[in-house]
């Protein structure tokens, strides 16, 4: 049987291996890839015999990190909300914007007006922008359908996007994002009549990798989210939750009680929530783009998360309203500047810990033997440049499953 081997030499690696300190730096290193997986890494002068017949790529001293992972996005949607952004700048209130047809209502209408192929076409520019920054894995949520067909069409578009580009997509079912007008004041009816049967159908179609929800005073309560998570448990689907973004309802602790992969936002997370997440191994996903866009002043409790050894990931939260951000590089800079994450935490947050937040750490997120050969090659002098710069992309090449796919 013939095997395709590629040997990448003269590299400076940031492996992000969890057993190594910091970013797991390895100088003058080489990576041997076989059939899309990493079969060996080490010093260039210790090459294994199997490297002899490999296709050779000289990286000339460039830095290599795991391919980036954007572990929280809403990037499949129709339309935009630039008009309401302009209205806010001109002094309009949230209520005034809503009366003018803005807010999530406008995104739901624009998204439901598009077919699956049209949703794919609308989303590809956002996908391509992220891939050009070294992203190899994207999480994509539903949440702008708010009916069964609309929610599942978003996930069908996400699956179609994965077939159109060399990348990995993890889908999250977010029908419990908001309550449509027809169910105003009847959250539980919406959950029982739309969210739960939609979850069953999406699971049967193989569209759902995880189940998400928005636990907040303007969305769903802890008890209402339990209904959603109980159904997810019966279907053996992992869960995650938008929690403690605008207030502290105890959503993160509740999600952790279900073994949630992640709890996201977390500006109002308290000590009990931190402890519950630490006990469950639930990842804290920080979203500085949303913090910035809505002019939040309450910061996530980063020091408490560190002290409790809760893994911290960073993502764009790409969405049309509260985080129209399609740069994971900028998200890292914002996480460092606004939340005081270190360089090592930021880089781990978009690689190893982002993979952990998606339940994909056994497949990707680090440069280790047996993992998918997903990495990014950078024209930088030190890893800190990936966090320090704003509006500058130093990507030299992206590699996905062992093949160079973008320069």
Rosetta blueprint (number, residue, H / E / L):
1 X L
2 X L
3 X L
4 X L
5 X E
6 X E
7 X E
8 X E
9 X E
10 X E
11 X E
12 X E
13 X E
14 X E
15 X L
16 X L
17 X L
18 X L
19 X L
20 X L
21 X L
22 X L
23 X L
24 X L
25 X E
26 X E
27 X E
28 X E
29 X E
30 X E
31 X E
32 X E
33 X E
34 X E
35 X L
36 X L
37 X E
38 X E
39 X E
40 X E
41 X E
42 X E
43 X E
44 X H
45 X H
46 X H
47 X L
48 X L
49 X H
50 X H
51 X H
52 X H
53 X H
54 X L
55 X E
56 X E
57 X E
58 X E
59 X L
60 X L
61 X L
62 X L
63 X E
64 X E
65 X E
66 X E
67 X L
68 X E
69 X E
70 X E
71 X L
72 X L
73 X E
74 X L
75 X L
76 X L
77 X L
78 X L
79 X L
80 X L
81 X L
82 X H
83 X H
84 X H
85 X H
86 X H
87 X H
88 X H
89 X H
90 X L
91 X L
92 X L
93 X L
94 X H
95 X H
96 X H
97 X H
98 X H
99 X H
100 X L
101 X L
102 X L
103 X L
104 X H
105 X H
106 X H
107 X H
108 X H
109 X H
110 X H
111 X H
112 X H
113 X L
114 X L
115 X L
116 X H
117 X H
118 X H
119 X H
120 X H
121 X H
122 X H
123 X H
124 X H
125 X H
126 X H
127 X H
128 X H
129 X H
130 X H
131 X H
132 X L
133 X L
134 X L
135 X E
136 X E
137 X E
138 X E
139 X E
140 X E
141 X E
142 X L
143 X L
144 X L
145 X L
146 X L
147 X L
148 X H
149 X H
150 X H
151 X H
152 X H
153 X H
154 X H
155 X H
156 X H
157 X H
158 X H
159 X H
160 X H
161 X H
162 X H
163 X H
164 X H
165 X L
166 X L
167 X L
168 X E
169 X E
170 X E
171 X E
172 X E
173 X E
174 X E
175 X E
176 X E
177 X L
178 X L
179 X L
180 X L
181 X H
182 X H
183 X H
184 X L
185 X L
186 X L
187 X H
188 X H
189 X H
190 X H
191 X H
192 X H
193 X H
194 X H
195 X H
196 X H
197 X H
198 X H
199 X H
200 X H
201 X H
202 X H
203 X H
204 X H
205 X L
206 X L
207 X L
208 X L
209 X L
210 X E
211 X E
212 X E
213 X E
214 X E
215 X E
216 X L
217 X L
218 X L
219 X L
220 X E
221 X L
222 X H
223 X H
224 X H
225 X H
226 X H
227 X H
228 X H
229 X H
230 X H
231 X H
232 X H
233 X H
234 X H
235 X L
236 X L
237 X L
238 X E
239 X E
240 X E
241 X E
242 X E
243 X E
244 X L
245 X L
246 X L
247 X L
248 X L
249 X L
250 X L
251 X H
252 X H
253 X H
254 X H
255 X H
256 X H
257 X H
258 X L
259 X L
260 X L
261 X L
262 X E
263 X E
264 X E
265 X E
266 X L
267 X L
268 X L
269 X L
270 X L
271 X H
272 X H
273 X H
274 X H
275 X H
276 X H
277 X H
278 X H
279 X H
280 X H
281 X L
282 X L
283 X E
284 X E
285 X E
286 X E
287 X L
288 X H
289 X H
290 X H
291 X H
292 X H
293 X H
294 X L
295 X L
296 X L
297 X L
298 X L
299 X L
300 X L
301 X L
302 X H
303 X H
304 X H
305 X H
306 X H
307 X H
308 X L
309 X L
310 X L
311 X L
312 X E
313 X E
314 X E
315 X L
316 X L
317 X L
318 X E
319 X L
320 X L
321 X L
322 X L
323 X L
324 X L
325 X L
326 X L
327 X L
328 X H
329 X H
330 X H
331 X H
332 X H
333 X H
334 X H
335 X H
336 X H
337 X H
338 X H
339 X H
340 X L
341 X L
342 X L
343 X H
344 X H
345 X H
346 X H
347 X H
348 X H
349 X H
350 X L
351 X L
352 X H
353 X H
354 X H
355 X H
356 X H
357 X H
358 X L
359 X L
360 X L
361 X L
362 X L
363 X L
364 X L
365 X L
366 X L
367 X L
368 X L
369 X L
370 X L
371 X L
372 X E
373 X L
374 X L
375 X E
376 X E
377 X E
378 X E
379 X L
380 X L
381 X L
382 X L
383 X L
384 X L
385 X H
386 X H
387 X H
388 X H
389 X L
390 X L
391 X L
392 X L
393 X L
394 X L
395 X E
396 X E
397 X E
398 X E
399 X E
400 X E
401 X L
402 X L
403 X E
404 X E
405 X E
406 X E
407 X L
